[in-house]
Amino acid sequence: MNDPKVELLKLTNLGPKTVPHLVEIGILSRDDLVALGTEEAFRRIYFRYRDESRLSLNYLYALEGAIDDCDWRWISEERKNELRNFFRSIKT
């Protein structure tokens, strides 16, 4: 069986700090991440790790970029606005 961390590290924007978070919440592949979606994946990570890790808006963008297979800087401004609003709502 393939190591899910190795597979997840191959995704755009995901690094050695993000991947263990994903595995911990049950995301073991890109398909898992796509099925859960950016917001729900971040919500689960946020509520699991908010006291242990600094989870930023860029972390949220990284998840979106991993799903879309693009550098997070290429996410449309419209989508970034949606993600910013989500980020603000989850932190309140």
Secondary structure as GFF3:
##gff-version 3
##sequence-region A 1 92
A	DSSP	alpha_helix	4	9	.	.	.	ID=ss1
A	DSSP	alpha_helix	18	24	.	.	.	ID=ss2
A	DSSP	alpha_helix	30	36	.	.	.	ID=ss3
A	DSSP	alpha_helix	38	49	.	.	.	ID=ss4
A	DSSP	alpha_helix	57	68	.	.	.	ID=ss5
A	DSSP	three_ten_helix	72	74	.	.	.	ID=ss6
A	DSSP	alpha_helix	77	90	.	.	.	ID=ss7
###
